[in-house]
Amino acid sequence: MKSNIVKKIILSIFLSAIPMVIFGCGTFGSPLYDEDIAMLAGQKKYPLKIAVIANNFTFTPDKERRLVAYGGQYYVDYSFDVIPACKDFFPRIFDKVDFYDSLSFDVNQYDLIASLIPTSVTDNTKNTEKSVELVFHISVRFRAGQELLWEQNIHSAGTSSYGAYQYEDRTWKTSKNYEWAAKNATRGAFIFLGRYLANHPNEVDQHVNYLASLKQKEIEKNTAPADLIASLKYSDKTSIIPNNTIDAAEQSTITATITNSGKGTAFDVKLNTECDFPCVGFDKVIDIGDILPGESKKLRVKLYGRLDLKDGAAPFLMHCTEKRGFDSEKIKLSIPTAHLEKPDIVIVDYKINDGKTGLAGGNGNGIPENGETIELTAFVKNNGVGRAIKVDLDIASINSGLEVTRKQTEIAQILPGQTMSGKLAFVIPRTYSGGDIRVALKASDVRGASHGVKQLALNLNTIVPVLAYSYNITDRNGNGFVENGETCELEIRVANKGQMEARAVSINVDSADLSFSRNRTELGRLETGSANIPTRFSFAVPRTLEKESVDVKIHLTQAEFPGLTENINVPIKVSRPEFAISH
């Protein structure tokens, strides 16, 4: 299994790390380098003692691979220091790191030892094109004293390929190529190692956790005893009925204060609670964590009395346990309990308001109609023997297409035998055509002690605005006739004969034979039973018109509902000039 993982890691470094390091340049800590490892920021650091071995190295290319340019020769003898790069990278992943250039230290003092050793260099210099490849052998070992827990060996290659450049003395140098290649190879190793360690969970984590547990045991072994003291306080101030009692269907709390009066840290402290009284719910074990000497920690144990809780007293036994056995003394606490005097909630009646008061908005005829906002008042009675508290009254369901504007309201309390009311509201859209309205109302005690449901069926009266008009024509010369060559006025008065307000009403007039100065006007809204001030449209009758009557189309439009289109016939008195010949 481990060999397969090693193969996958080696394959990963050649498929992902190598392409990323080609053509890198600049010093360590440059923006390019920071960008490559920026994804490690914020990752957890390993709390281990780390040793890093990084060897300096010197490469001298074979003279057969010398660079020849402009008749001159230059031989490379280049040394590269890896340690500064390591000092830049490793503290980003580990808390404490020591650096060495050889195996001249006690390896048993370290949890993780990483070594980066250059193994080969290839100088592929050809004319003015330079290509250099460096290969590192990387070893990562986890230890527990003299025991080797885990070891991983990988290789990282770095390539640098740049055009040759010329110094002022006209000599061509390749030393920078080796530096870039070395930085690429080292950076590729860092990127791989960093990504592997920063991606959790990984194969290393189990060894880190094991080492951490060994260190924790050593810390606990050498720590002075703890002395835990617990104090308890019961409270139901935030409950529905504050009476220093665990009431059925209510919540309350026990506040525990845990103090460590010993000289050593109390490790992995837990609060344990026992109670065998029926129908009382609570958390049996709560983790507190470590408590330092002289430190106190508070926590709350939530108690819940179930609906079938009986009268009596609930005996609690509570104490703290500590990892090394420095437990607190057990404390007894007895809390009274009380059964629930149950209410019985019933929705007994309702009424609707479609006027212009409260939440309503309508014509006030007491009938739900489209275009109205309905205020629905529900009457809720308590037929039980106990109080109904914080009764939630809401619309549980209603026809689709209706808009609920108040879905829920709360009734503070309903005493036994008492009837209280709550108001809800919904809107019936102007264009609603979904038929009669079915509403389900629900009323519930906040404790879940009782609830009532009522189904309502409301008959819907569908109404619409209906447009009508009247008209009158006046002629300029006042003889009562429309004549060719004359300018006249068409006066139109629009009325709403329906049961709903008409909106965005407009008048359009048109004729193939007459010339209107304007064809359209906007009237806006028309209330039920109202009419607009007469609107006048001026038109001219052509002098050459030979017809005895013409048609004028009147088109009334409104938003959301159909309008009205009709033709009116206008008689024309045709006049002709008469010529006489005199001698």
N, C-alpha and C positions, 0 to 999 in steps of 0.2 A: 504493500500500500504506500509506504513511504517513498519507494523508488519511483512509483508512478507520479507522485506529487513532485518529486525532484525533477523528473523529466518534463512535466508541465511547466515548472518554473523556468527551467533552462530554455525550453521552447519559447516561453513568453518573453524572456529577455532578448532573444534573437529576433522575434517577430515584432515586438513593440518598442523595446528600449533602444535597439541599434538604429532603426530609422529615425528616431527622435533626436539622436545625438549627431547625425551627419551635418556638416557645415556649421556647427556651433563655433562661437568665437567669443572673445572678451575675457575679462577676469571673473573669478568666482564672486558671486554676489551681484552680478550684472542683472539688468531687467530680464534678459532671456532666461537666466538661471533661476531667478526668483519666480518667474512665471511658471516654469516647469514644476516647481515644488510648492506653488501657492496653494494647491489643493490639500496640502498637508496641514495648513493653518487651522487651528481649532481642534485638531484631532487629539485624542488622549495621548499623553506621554507615558512611556513605560517607567515605573518607579524602580529601576534596576541600577546596579553599579556596572558601568560599561568601560571596557578597554578597547581602544582602536589602535591597530598596528598598521602604519602606512610607511612603506619604504621609499626613500628617494632613489632615483635611478638615472643613469647616464647612458645615452646611445651614441655610438659613432658609426655612421653608415659605411658600408664597404666602399672602398675607393672605386670599385667598378660601377657603383651607383652614384657617382659624383655628378654634380650639376655643371654643365658646360654652357656658357652663354657669352657672346661677344669675345670669344677666344680666351676667357678667363676661367679659373677654376676656384671653387670654394668648398672646403670639406667641413661637414657638420660634426661638432662635438657638443652635444646638448645635454644639460642636466635639468630635471624637473622635480619640484618639491610637491608631494601630494598632501602633506600634513595640513597646510593652511586650508585646503579645500575641505578636508575632513572636519576641521574645527569650525568651518562655516556651516556644515550640514548637520552633523550628528546631534548637536544640542537642540535642534528643532524637533527631534523625535524622542530624545532621551533626556532625563533630568540632569544626570551627572555623568560626565564622560572624562576619562583620562586618555592621553594620547602618548603613543610610543613609536619609535622607529625600528624596534627589534623586539624579540621575545626576551626582554631583560627585566621581567617582573614576575610576581607570584600570581599565576593564573587562578589559583584557588580563592583569591580574594575578590574575584569578579563573577558576576552573574552571566554576562554576555561578553564575548570576545569577537570582534570583527577585524579581519585583516584584509588589506587591499594590496596585492603584490603584482607589479607589472611583469608579464612573462615573455612578451615578444613585441618586436617592432618590425614593420615592413615599410621600406622606403621605395615608393614607386615613381621616383622622379624621372620625368621624361621631358627633355628640352626645357621650355618655360612653364610647363604644367607640372605641379607638384602634388603628389598624393601620398599621405603617410597614414598608416594604420597601427594603433597600439592595442594590445590585448591585456586585460587585467584578470587575475585569478582572485576571486572573492570567497572568503570563508567566514561563515557565521556559526558560532558555537554557544550553546546555553549550558551552563554548569550549575551544579549545586555542591559547592565545595570541591571535592575530588571526583564527583560523579558527573559524567558527560550525559546531559539529558537529550540534546538534539544538535545535529550538525547539518549544515547545508553548504554546498560548494557550487558556485556558478562562475561563468566567464562573461566579461563585458568587453566589447570591441568598440573603438572610436576611430573615425576616419576624418581626415582633414584634406580638402582638395581645393587649392587656390592657385590663381595665376602667379607667376614669379613677379617679384618687385625688386627695384634697384635702389641701392643706397647712393649717397652723394659721391662715394668713391668708385661708383660704377661696378661694384661687385654685387653679385646676386647671392642671396642667402635663403636658406630653407629652414633656419632654426625656428622661426615662428610657426612653421607648419607642424613641427613636432609638439610645440606647446599647445596649439589648438587641438591636435589629435589626442594628446594626453588629457586635456580638459574634457574633451568629448567623451572619452572612454570612462573617466572618473565620474563625470556627471551622469552618464548612462547607468553606472552602477548605483549611484546614489538614488536616482529616480526609481529604479526597480526596487531597491531595498526599502526606500521610503514608502512607496505605494503598497508594497507587500505588508509592511508592518502597520500601516495606517488603515488598512482595509480589514475591519473586524466583522466576524471572527476569522482568525487565521490559525495556522498550525502552531504558531509561536505562542498564542494566547494561553493555551493550557499550561505551558511551561512557566509563563509569567505568573499565572495564578498559583501554580504550585510553589514557585519561589516566594511569592508574596505570602502564602500561607505559612511557609517555614519561618519567614521573618516575623510574621504576626505571632506565631507561637513563641518565638524567642523573646519578643517584646512582652508578651503576657507572662512568660515565665519569670522575667526579671522585674516585673512591676509589683509594687507593694499592694497589700490587700485593699479591697474596696469595702465600704460600709454603707449599705443602701437603707434609707428610711423613707417609707411611703406614708402620705397622709391623704385622706379622701374627703370629698364634700359633695353632697347631693343637691341638685337644683332642678326645678321645673318652671323657672320664671318665664321662659320663652314658650311654654306649652299653652294649649288652648284654655285650660283651667288650672292656673297656678295655685296649688294647694299642698305642696310638699308631699305629693302622693303620685305613685305610678298609676295613671288612669288608663282604662282601656281605650285603645285607638289613639293614644297620645305619645309624644316623645319627650324624654327628659335626659339628663346627663349626670354622670358621676365624674367630677374633676379630680384627677390624681396628680399629686405633686411628689416627684421622686427626687430625693437629695442624696448625693454621695458625700458622706462625712468622713470617708476613709482617706488614706494617704496615696492610694493608687487609683488608676482609672478603672471604672467598672465597664467591662467589655460586653457588647452584644446583649444589652438589657432588654427584657421582655416583661410586659405587664400581663399577668394571668388572672382571669376572672371566672369564678364559679358561682352558679346559682341554679338550684333545681326546682324553683317555683314555676309552675306551668304558665305558659302564655306570656313570658317576658323574653324579648329578643335582645341580644347584645353580642359584641365581638369577644370571643373567649381569649384570644391572644393578640396583643398589639406590640409591634416592634418599636423600641425606643432608641436603640443604638448605643453608642458609647457615652458614658457620663464621666467627665473629668472630676478630679478631687475638688470638693467645694461647690460643684455645679449642681443646679436644680433644673429639672425639666417637667413641664406640665403637659398633660394630655387629657382628652375627654373621651369617656366611654359612653356612647350613645345607647340609651335604653328605649325600647318600644313595647308598649302594652298592646297585645292583640285584642281583637274584638271580644273574644270569649274569656277575657281575664276575670278572675274571681276576687272577691274581697279577701284581704288577709295581709300578710307581711312577707316580702321577698327577702330571704337571707343571702347576702353576697359575701363571698370569701375571696379576697384579692391579695396578691403578693407579686413581687418582682423576682425574676430569676436572672442570674449573671453567669456568663460563660464559664468562669473558673469556680463557680459554686458559692460565691459571696452573695447569697440571696437575702432579700429583705424578710422581715417577719410577716406572718399572715395577719390580715386585718379583717374583722367582721363588720358588716354594715347591714342593718335591717331597715327596709323601706316599706311603708304601707302601700297597699294596692287597693284599687276600687274598681268594681264592675261598672259597666255602662248601662245607664238608664236609656234604653233605645228610643229614638224618635221613629215616627212612621210618616214619611213625606208623601203627600198626594197633591197633584195639580187638579184642583176642583173646578176651575172655570177660567174664562178668558174674555177679553173684549178688544175690539179694534178701534183705532182712532185714525181717520183719514182727513182730518181737518187741517188747521194751520196752527196748532198748539203742540207743545212738547216736541217729540221727535217726528211728528207727522207732517205731511205736506200733500194736501189733496182738496177735493171739493166739499168734504164734510158730509156726504150723503150716507156714510156708514157702510158703503159697499166697496170692496177692493176693486180698483180699476187700474188699467195700465196707465203709466205716467205718474202714479202716486207713490208717496212714501207712507208706509203703513206702520203705525206704532201699535205693537202688540203687548197688551198687559196680561200677565198670567197671575192667577191667584193660587197660592200654595198654602196648604193646610198641614198642620202636624197633628196626626191622630194618635201619636205614641204617648209614652209616659215620661220621656226625657226630652230635654231641649234639643232642637236641631240647630247646629252651629255653623256659621259661615256657609250658608246654603248657596251653592252655585246653580243659577238658573241660566240655561243656554238653549239656543236653537241647535238641536242635534242634527237635523237634516231639513232640507227644503228643496223645492223644484230647481233644477238647473236653469240658468238664464236669469235668475233673480239675484239681486245684490244685497247681501246682509250688511247693514250699517252698524247695528249693535247686536253682536252674537251672544254676549254673555253679560250677566250682571250678578252681583252678590247681595244676598239678604243676610244681614248680620246674625240674626237668630230668630227662631220661631218657637215660642213656648208651646207646651202641650195644649191642644185644643185651639190654638191661635191660627188665624189665616193672615198671611202677608202677601204683598204683591211685588212684582218686578217688571220692568219695562224693557222690551226688545224692539228692534226695528229692521225693516227691509224695504228695498225699493223695487217696484215693478216697472221695468223699462217701458218707454212709450210704445215701442214696437213689439212688446212681448205677446206671443201667441201660443203659449204652452198650456192653455186650458186652466182648469181649477187648480188652486194652490194647496199643496199638502205640506204641512209643517209638523215636525216632531219636536216637542219640548221635553227637556229633562231637567229635573231639580235634584241635587245631590248634597248631602251633608259632607263637610270637608273631611271628616274622619272615616267616610265610607260606611257609616252606620245605617244609612237608609237612602233610597232614591226613588223618585217617581217619574213616570213617563206619560205623556199625553199626546195622542195623534189628533191633529186638526185638519179639517177639510174646508177650505174657504172658497166659496163660489166667486168666480171672477167675471166682472162685467167688462167686456171689451168695448172701448170707445175710440172714436177717430175724429179728427177735424174734417169738416166738409166745407169746401169753398163754393161760393155762389157770387153772382155779380148782377148789377144793373147798369144800364148805359143810357146816355143821351147825347144827341148830336146838335150842335148849334152852328148856324151859318153866319157869315160876316154881315151880309146885307139885311139879315133879319126877316126875310120873306118866308122863312120856314121851309125852303127847298135847298137841297145840295145841288149846285149847278156846276157845269164844267167851267174851268177857269177860276173857280172860287176857292178861297182858303177857309177851312172849317175846323171845328174841334170835336174830338170824341171824348166824352167824359165817362169814366168807368169808376164804379163804386163796388169794392169787394167786401163781402161779409163772410163770417165763419158761422155756418149753420150747424156745426157738429157739437160734440160734448167735450172736446179737448182743445186746448190752445193750438193754433196753427203757427208754425215757425218758418222763418225765412221765406215769406210769401213774396212772389214777384208777379208782375203783369208784363206780357209780351203781346204786341199787336203787329199785324203784318197784312199787306194787301198787294196783289199783283198789279192793281190799276191805280192805286193812290200813293202819294209820296208823303210819308210821315217824317216830321222833323226829328223825332226819337221813337224808338221801337220798344224800349224796356224801362221799367222802374222797379225799385225794391221797396217793399212795404214793411218788411221785418215781421213782427209778431202780431197775431190777431187773437184776442181772447174769445172765448165761447160767447156767441150772441152779439158780437161787436162787428162794426164795419169801419173801413178807413174813410178818411176825407177824400172826396172825389178827386181822381187823378185825370188830368187833361192831356190829350195827345193831339197836337196840331197836325193837320194834313192838308195837302193841296190837290185839287182835282185838275188834271191836265185840260187845257182849252180844247184840245183835239179829241177828247174822249167822246165816243159815239154811243156808249152803252147806256141803257136806261136804268141799270142797277149794277152794283159791284159787291163782292164779298170781302169782308174784313175778318181775319182769323184772330180770335182772342184766346190766349194760352195762359192760364193761371198755374203757377207751380208753388210747391211747398216742400219743406224738408221732411223726409221719412215716410210720407204718405202721398197717394196719388193726387194730382191736380185736376184741372178741368180745361178742355179744349173745345171751343165752339166757333162756328162761323155766324156772323150777323150780315144781313143783306141791307145795303144802303141804296135807296132809290136815287137816281140821278135825273135832274131836269136838264135835258140837253138844249142848249141855246145856240143858234147859229146866226151869224151876221147876214142881213138881207141887203142886197144891192139893187138899186133902181137906176135906169138909164133915162136921163132927161135930155130933151132936144132944145 
